[in-house]
Amino acid sequence: MTIIPIGERVLIRPKEAEEKTKSGIYIPETAQEKKKEGTVVSVGTRDDGTALPLKPGDHVIYGGYSADKVEIESENYVFVPFKDVLAKIE
């Protein structure tokens, strides 16, 4: 299935929170830090039809409170407005 965001939105697969420390201690779910980073799955376009400066596979950090969570084929994704994408990690 192909999902293409409409407008200036980006579909991101969030990075899973660490379940244990480097020394092997398991972290309970209530204490796990929710990182807002992930991998771009699909990208919409600007209102004038030009491409956004992201492509599938880019590793990004995003912020904001307006992300819409969705589950597709047993995987979690978030739709994030492009303005809430803070940085691309290379």
N, CA, C and O atoms as a MOPAC input file, in Angstrom:
PM7 MOZYME 1SCF
protein

 N      0.83800 1    -1.16300 1     0.00000 1
 C      0.00000 1     0.00000 1     0.00000 1
 C      0.89700 1     1.24500 1     0.00000 1
 O      1.87000 1     1.31100 1     0.75100 1
 N      0.57000 1     2.21300 1    -0.83100 1
 C      1.31000 1     3.46500 1    -0.89100 1
 C      0.47400 1     4.57300 1    -0.28500 1
 O     -0.68800 1     4.75200 1    -0.64900 1
 N      1.05900 1     5.31400 1     0.63500 1
 C      0.36600 1     6.42400 1     1.29200 1
 C      1.11300 1     7.69300 1     0.94800 1
 O      2.31000 1     7.81000 1     1.21300 1
 N      0.40700 1     8.64700 1     0.35500 1
 C      1.00500 1     9.92200 1    -0.01000 1
 C      0.28300 1    11.01800 1     0.76500 1
 O     -0.91300 1    11.22500 1     0.55900 1
 N      0.98300 1    11.72400 1     1.65500 1
 C      0.35900 1    12.80300 1     2.40700 1
 C     -0.11000 1    13.92300 1     1.47800 1
 O      0.52800 1    14.21400 1     0.46600 1
 N     -1.21400 1    14.53400 1     1.82900 1
 C     -1.75400 1    15.64200 1     1.05400 1
 C     -1.30700 1    16.94400 1     1.70500 1
 O     -1.39400 1    17.10000 1     2.92300 1
 N     -0.83000 1    17.87400 1     0.89300 1
 C     -0.37900 1    19.15800 1     1.41000 1
 C      1.00400 1    19.06200 1     2.01600 1
 O      1.76200 1    18.13900 1     1.71700 1
 N      1.32800 1    20.01400 1     2.86600 1
 C      2.65700 1    20.09300 1     3.47600 1
 C      2.73600 1    19.21200 1     4.71000 1
 O      2.89800 1    19.70400 1     5.82700 1
 N      2.62100 1    17.89700 1     4.50100 1
 C      2.69600 1    16.92700 1     5.58600 1
 C      3.73600 1    15.87200 1     5.25900 1
 O      4.06600 1    15.63900 1     4.09600 1
 N      4.24400 1    15.23900 1     6.30300 1
 C      5.25600 1    14.19800 1     6.16200 1
 C      4.80000 1    12.99000 1     6.96300 1
 O      4.39900 1    13.13000 1     8.11900 1
 N      4.85600 1    11.80200 1     6.36200 1
 C      4.53600 1    10.55900 1     7.06400 1
 C      5.84400 1     9.98800 1     7.60500 1
 O      6.78400 1     9.73900 1     6.85000 1
 N      5.89200 1     9.78200 1     8.92800 1
 C      7.12100 1     9.34700 1     9.60400 1
 C      6.86900 1     8.06500 1    10.38700 1
 O      5.82800 1     7.90600 1    11.02400 1
 N      7.84800 1     7.14300 1    10.32900 1
 C      7.83800 1     5.96100 1    11.19000 1
 C      8.68000 1     6.32500 1    12.41000 1
 O      9.90100 1     6.43700 1    12.30400 1
 N      8.03600 1     6.51300 1    13.57800 1
 C      8.79200 1     6.94000 1    14.76400 1
 C      9.80200 1     5.88900 1    15.20700 1
 O      9.59000 1     4.68700 1    15.04700 1
 N     10.90700 1     6.37400 1    15.76900 1
 C     11.92800 1     5.48500 1    16.32300 1
 C     11.40800 1     4.96100 1    17.65200 1
 O     10.87500 1     5.71800 1    18.46300 1
 N     11.56500 1     3.68200 1    17.86500 1
 C     11.10600 1     3.06200 1    19.10300 1
 C     11.95900 1     3.52000 1    20.27800 1
 O     13.16500 1     3.71900 1    20.12900 1
 N     11.35600 1     3.68700 1    21.42200 1
 C     12.07400 1     4.07900 1    22.63900 1
 C     12.96900 1     2.93100 1    23.09100 1
 O     12.63900 1     1.75900 1    22.91200 1
 N     14.09500 1     3.28800 1    23.67600 1
 C     15.02700 1     2.28200 1    24.18200 1
 C     14.38100 1     1.52500 1    25.34000 1
 O     13.84100 1     2.13600 1    26.26200 1
 N     14.43800 1     0.18500 1    25.29000 1
 C     13.84300 1    -0.63000 1    26.33800 1
 C     14.84700 1    -1.01300 1    27.41800 1
 O     14.46000 1    -1.41900 1    28.51400 1
 N     16.14000 1    -0.88400 1    27.11200 1
 C     17.14000 1    -1.15900 1    28.13500 1
 C     18.35200 1    -0.28000 1    27.90600 1
 O     18.61200 1     0.18200 1    26.79500 1
 N     19.08100 1    -0.06400 1    28.97800 1
 C     20.27400 1     0.77600 1    28.91900 1
 C     21.43100 1     0.01300 1    28.28400 1
 O     21.33300 1    -1.19200 1    28.05000 1
 N     22.51800 1     0.71000 1    28.00900 1
 C     23.69500 1     0.05900 1    27.42600 1
 C     24.27600 1    -1.00800 1    28.34500 1
 O     24.90100 1    -1.96200 1    27.88000 1
 N     24.06800 1    -0.84400 1    29.66100 1
 C     24.58600 1    -1.83200 1    30.60800 1
 C     23.63600 1    -3.01000 1    30.81000 1
 O     23.95000 1    -3.93500 1    31.55800 1
 N     22.46300 1    -2.98300 1    30.14000 1
 C     21.55900 1    -4.12100 1    30.19000 1
 C     20.39800 1    -4.00100 1    31.15700 1
 O     19.65300 1    -4.96500 1    31.33500 1
 N     20.22000 1    -2.84800 1    31.78600 1
 C     19.10800 1    -2.65900 1    32.72800 1
 C     17.85300 1    -2.28900 1    31.94100 1
 O     17.87700 1    -1.35900 1    31.13500 1
 N     16.76100 1    -3.01300 1    32.17000 1
 C     15.50400 1    -2.73900 1    31.47100 1
 C     14.81500 1    -1.51300 1    32.05100 1
 O     14.75000 1    -1.34100 1    33.26900 1
 N     14.30100 1    -0.66400 1    31.16900 1
 C     13.62200 1     0.56200 1    31.56700 1
 C     12.12200 1     0.33300 1    31.47500 1
 O     11.64000 1    -0.07500 1    30.41800 1
 N     11.35300 1     0.58100 1    32.55600 1
 C      9.91300 1     0.40500 1    32.47300 1
 C      9.31000 1     1.40900 1    31.48400 1
 O      9.84300 1     2.50100 1    31.28800 1
 N      8.20600 1     1.02300 1    30.87300 1
 C      7.58600 1     1.86400 1    29.84400 1
 C      7.23100 1     3.25700 1    30.36000 1
 O      7.30800 1     4.23000 1    29.61000 1
 N      6.84900 1     3.36100 1    31.61600 1
 C      6.48300 1     4.66200 1    32.18000 1
 C      7.67700 1     5.59600 1    32.32500 1
 O      7.50300 1     6.81200 1    32.40800 1
 N      8.89100 1     5.04400 1    32.35500 1
 C     10.08900 1     5.86000 1    32.51900 1
 C     10.83600 1     6.10300 1    31.20600 1
 O     11.82600 1     6.83400 1    31.17800 1
 N     10.35600 1     5.48600 1    30.11600 1
 C     11.04300 1     5.65200 1    28.83900 1
 C     10.82500 1     7.05300 1    28.29500 1
 O      9.71500 1     7.58500 1    28.32200 1
 N     11.90400 1     7.63600 1    27.80300 1
 C     11.83200 1     8.97200 1    27.21800 1
 C     11.28100 1     8.85200 1    25.80100 1
 O     11.79000 1     8.07000 1    24.99900 1
 N     10.25100 1     9.61700 1    25.49600 1
 C      9.63700 1     9.58300 1    24.17900 1
 C     10.39400 1    10.51800 1    23.25000 1
 O     10.20400 1    11.73400 1    23.29000 1
 N     11.24500 1     9.95000 1    22.41900 1
 C     12.01300 1    10.74900 1    21.47600 1
 C     11.14000 1    11.04100 1    20.27100 1
 O     10.36000 1    10.19700 1    19.83000 1
 N     11.28100 1    12.22500 1    19.75400 1
 C     10.52800 1    12.59600 1    18.56600 1
 C     11.47800 1    12.59000 1    17.37700 1
 O     11.82500 1    13.63200 1    16.82200 1
 N     11.88200 1    11.38900 1    17.01000 1
 C     12.69100 1    11.22600 1    15.81400 1
 C     12.23600 1     9.97600 1    15.09900 1
 O     11.66800 1     9.06600 1    15.70500 1
 N     12.48800 1     9.94000 1    13.81400 1
 C     12.05100 1     8.79600 1    13.04300 1
 C     12.54100 1     8.87300 1    11.61000 1
 O     13.37500 1     9.70800 1    11.25900 1
 N     12.00000 1     7.97600 1    10.78800 1
 C     12.37500 1     7.86000 1     9.39100 1
 C     11.21000 1     8.28900 1     8.50700 1
 O     10.07300 1     7.86700 1     8.71700 1
 N     11.50200 1     9.12900 1     7.51700 1
 C     10.47800 1     9.60000 1     6.58600 1
 C     10.04200 1     8.43800 1     5.70200 1
 O     10.87300 1     7.74400 1     5.11700 1
 N      8.73000 1     8.23400 1     5.61300 1
 C      8.16800 1     7.18500 1     4.76600 1
 C      7.66100 1     7.78400 1     3.46600 1
 O      7.87400 1     7.22200 1     2.39100 1
 N      6.98700 1     8.92900 1     3.56400 1
 C      6.40100 1     9.56800 1     2.40000 1
 C      6.28200 1    11.06800 1     2.65400 1
 O      6.16000 1    11.50000 1     3.80100 1
 N      6.31600 1    11.85900 1     1.58400 1
 C      6.30600 1    13.31400 1     1.69900 1
 C      5.25800 1    13.89400 1     0.76400 1
 O      5.11600 1    13.45200 1    -0.37600 1
 N      4.51900 1    14.89200 1     1.25800 1
 C      3.56300 1    15.60800 1     0.42200 1
 C      4.26600 1    16.69400 1    -0.37500 1
 O      5.48300 1    16.65000 1    -0.55500 1
 N      3.49900 1    17.67100 1    -0.85400 1
 C      4.05700 1    18.77900 1    -1.62700 1
 C      3.61300 1    20.10100 1    -1.01800 1
 O      2.67300 1    20.14900 1    -0.22500 1
 N      4.30200 1    21.17300 1    -1.39800 1
 C      3.89900 1    22.51000 1    -0.96100 1
 C      2.57400 1    22.87200 1    -1.61900 1
 O      2.12500 1    22.20000 1    -2.54700 1
 N      1.96100 1    23.92700 1    -1.13300 1
 C      0.67100 1    24.34900 1    -1.67400 1
 C      0.75700 1    24.71100 1    -3.15500 1
 O     -0.22700 1    24.57000 1    -3.88100 1
 N      1.93000 1    25.18000 1    -3.61400 1
 C      2.07900 1    25.53500 1    -5.03300 1
 C      2.51200 1    24.34500 1    -5.89000 1
 O      2.74400 1    24.50500 1    -7.08800 1
 N      2.62600 1    23.15400 1    -5.29500 1
 C      2.95500 1    21.93800 1    -6.03300 1
 C      4.42800 1    21.58500 1    -6.07500 1
 O      4.78700 1    20.54100 1    -6.61900 1
 N      5.29600 1    22.42400 1    -5.51500 1
 C      6.72200 1    22.10300 1    -5.50600 1
 C      7.03500 1    21.08400 1    -4.41200 1
 O      6.28700 1    20.94200 1    -3.44400 1
 N      8.13800 1    20.38700 1    -4.58200 1
 C      8.51500 1    19.32600 1    -3.64400 1
 C      9.07400 1    19.89400 1    -2.34700 1
 O      9.70800 1    20.94900 1    -2.34100 1
 N      8.83600 1    19.18800 1    -1.25600 1
 C      9.42800 1    19.53000 1     0.03000 1
 C     10.86200 1    18.99800 1     0.04900 1
 O     11.15600 1    18.03300 1    -0.65600 1
 N     11.77300 1    19.60300 1     0.84000 1
 C     13.17500 1    19.18500 1     0.82600 1
 C     13.47900 1    17.93000 1     1.64900 1
 O     14.52500 1    17.84800 1     2.29300 1
 N     12.57800 1    16.96600 1     1.63000 1
 C     12.78200 1    15.68000 1     2.29400 1
 C     12.47200 1    14.57800 1     1.30500 1
 O     11.76200 1    14.79300 1     0.32300 1
 N     13.00800 1    13.39600 1     1.56700 1
 C     12.69200 1    12.24600 1     0.72200 1
 C     12.55600 1    11.01200 1     1.61300 1
 O     13.08200 1    11.00100 1     2.72600 1
 N     11.86900 1     9.99100 1     1.15200 1
 C     11.74800 1     8.77000 1     1.94900 1
 C     13.12100 1     8.22900 1     2.32500 1
 O     14.04200 1     8.19700 1     1.50900 1
 N     13.23500 1     7.80400 1     3.58100 1
 C     14.49500 1     7.27600 1     4.08800 1
 C     15.28200 1     8.27000 1     4.91300 1
 O     16.20100 1     7.87700 1     5.63200 1
 N     14.94200 1     9.57100 1     4.82900 1
 C     15.63300 1    10.57500 1     5.63300 1
 C     15.32800 1    10.36100 1     7.10800 1
 O     14.20100 1    10.02500 1     7.47400 1
 N     16.33600 1    10.55600 1     7.95300 1
 C     16.18500 1    10.45300 1     9.40700 1
 C     15.96000 1    11.87200 1     9.91700 1
 O     16.79600 1    12.74800 1     9.69500 1
 N     14.83800 1    12.11000 1    10.59800 1
 C     14.48700 1    13.46400 1    11.02100 1
 C     14.15100 1    13.52800 1    12.51000 1
 O     13.81700 1    12.52600 1    13.14200 1
 N     14.25500 1    14.76200 1    13.04800 1
 C     13.77700 1    15.07500 1    14.38800 1
 C     12.58400 1    15.99900 1    14.19300 1
 O     12.66300 1    16.96800 1    13.43900 1
 N     11.48100 1    15.70200 1    14.87100 1
 C     10.29000 1    16.52800 1    14.71500 1
 C      9.77200 1    16.94900 1    16.08100 1
 O     10.09300 1    16.33400 1    17.09800 1
 N      8.98100 1    17.98700 1    16.08900 1
 C      8.42400 1    18.51200 1    17.33100 1
 C      6.95300 1    18.80300 1    17.14100 1
 O      6.30300 1    18.23800 1    16.26100 1
 N      6.43800 1    19.68100 1    17.96400 1
 C      5.05000 1    20.09000 1    17.83100 1
 C      4.08800 1    19.14800 1    18.53400 1
 O      4.45800 1    18.07300 1    19.00500 1
 N      2.85000 1    19.59100 1    18.58700 1
 C      1.81100 1    18.81600 1    19.25600 1
 C      0.70900 1    18.37500 1    18.30500 1
 O     -0.25500 1    17.73700 1    18.72700 1
 N      0.84300 1    18.70800 1    17.02100 1
 C     -0.24300 1    18.42800 1    16.09900 1
 C     -0.02700 1    17.18100 1    15.24700 1
 O     -0.65400 1    17.04300 1    14.19600 1
 N      0.84000 1    16.27800 1    15.67500 1
 C      1.07500 1    15.03700 1    14.93200 1
 C     -0.12300 1    14.10400 1    15.09900 1
 O     -0.64900 1    13.94000 1    16.20000 1
 N     -0.54200 1    13.50000 1    13.99700 1
 C     -1.65200 1    12.54600 1    14.02300 1
 C     -1.09400 1    11.13500 1    13.94400 1
 O     -0.46000 1    10.76500 1    12.95600 1
 N     -1.33100 1    10.34600 1    14.99100 1
 C     -0.84100 1     8.97000 1    15.03600 1
 C     -1.80800 1     8.07000 1    14.28300 1
 O     -3.02400 1     8.24700 1    14.35800 1
 N     -1.25700 1     7.09800 1    13.55500 1
 C     -2.07400 1     6.15800 1    12.79800 1
 C     -1.35000 1     4.80700 1    12.77400 1
 O     -0.12000 1     4.75100 1    12.75000 1
 N     -2.12300 1     3.73500 1    12.78000 1
 C     -1.55500 1     2.39200 1    12.68800 1
 C     -1.97000 1     1.79200 1    11.35500 1
 O     -3.15900 1     1.70400 1    11.04700 1
 N     -0.98100 1     1.37800 1    10.56400 1
 C     -1.22600 1     0.80500 1     9.24600 1
 C     -0.48900 1    -0.52100 1     9.17900 1
 O      0.72700 1    -0.57900 1     9.36300 1
 N     -1.24100 1    -1.59100 1     8.91400 1
 C     -0.67100 1    -2.93100 1     8.81000 1
 C      0.22300 1    -3.26000 1    10.00800 1
 O      1.34900 1    -3.72800 1     9.83800 1
 N     -0.28300 1    -3.01500 1    11.21600 1
 C      0.36800 1    -3.31800 1    12.48500 1
 C      1.64700 1    -2.50400 1    12.74700 1
 O      2.43700 1    -2.87600 1    13.61500 1
 N      1.85900 1    -1.41400 1    12.02000 1
 C      3.00500 1    -0.53400 1    12.26800 1
 C      2.47900 1     0.84600 1    12.61800 1
 O      1.47200 1     1.29300 1    12.06900 1
 N      3.17200 1     1.52700 1    13.54500 1
 C      2.77100 1     2.86600 1    13.96100 1
 C      3.46400 1     3.91800 1    13.10900 1
 O      4.65400 1     3.81000 1    12.81200 1
 N      2.70300 1     4.93600 1    12.71900 1
 C      3.21300 1     6.05500 1    11.94100 1
 C      2.63500 1     7.33400 1    12.51000 1
 O      1.66300 1     7.30400 1    13.26500 1
 N      3.24200 1     8.47100 1    12.14200 1
 C      2.69100 1     9.77800 1    12.49700 1
 C      2.71500 1    10.67600 1    11.26200 1
 O      3.68400 1    10.69400 1    10.50300 1
 N      1.62100 1    11.42300 1    11.08200 1
 C      1.57400 1    12.47700 1    10.07600 1
 C      1.97600 1    13.75500 1    10.78600 1
 O      1.34500 1    14.13900 1    11.77100 1
 N      3.01900 1    14.42000 1    10.30400 1
 C      3.54200 1    15.63000 1    10.93600 1
 C      3.50700 1    16.76200 1     9.90800 1
 O      3.93000 1    16.57000 1     8.76800 1
 N      3.00800 1    17.93700 1    10.29600 1
 C      3.11900 1    19.08000 1     9.38600 1
 C      4.59200 1    19.38700 1     9.11200 1
 O      5.42500 1    19.29500 1    10.01300 1
 N      4.90900 1    19.75000 1     7.87300 1
 C      6.30100 1    20.00200 1     7.50700 1
 C      6.93200 1    21.06200 1     8.40200 1
 O      8.12400 1    20.97400 1     8.69900 1
 N      6.17800 1    22.04900 1     8.83400 1
 C      6.72500 1    23.11800 1     9.68300 1
 C      7.20600 1    22.58800 1    11.03200 1
 O      7.98700 1    23.25800 1    11.70800 1
 N      6.75200 1    21.39100 1    11.43900 1
 C      7.17100 1    20.80200 1    12.71900 1
 C      8.39300 1    19.89700 1    12.58600 1
 O      8.88400 1    19.38300 1    13.59100 1
 N      8.89300 1    19.69200 1    11.37300 1
 C     10.12900 1    18.93400 1    11.19700 1
 C     11.27700 1    19.88300 1    11.51900 1
 O     11.47100 1    20.88600 1    10.83100 1
 N     12.03500 1    19.56500 1    12.56400 1
 C     13.06500 1    20.46600 1    13.07200 1
 C     14.40900 1    20.30100 1    12.36700 1
 O     15.09300 1    21.29000 1    12.10300 1
 N     14.79600 1    19.05600 1    12.05900 1
 C     16.12600 1    18.83000 1    11.48900 1
 C     16.16600 1    17.49400 1    10.76600 1
 O     15.39200 1    16.58000 1    11.05100 1
 N     17.10000 1    17.41300 1     9.81600 1
 C     17.37600 1    16.16500 1     9.12300 1
 C     18.73400 1    15.70100 1     9.61200 1
 O     19.69000 1    16.47500 1     9.60900 1
 N     18.83300 1    14.44600 1    10.03200 1
 C     20.08100 1    13.89100 1    10.55900 1
 C     20.78500 1    13.15300 1     9.42600 1
 O     20.20500 1    12.28500 1     8.77600 1
 N     22.04800 1    13.51600 1     9.20300 1
 C     22.81800 1    12.84800 1     8.13900 1
 C     23.95000 1    12.04900 1     8.70500 1
 O     24.70000 1    11.42300 1     7.95600 1

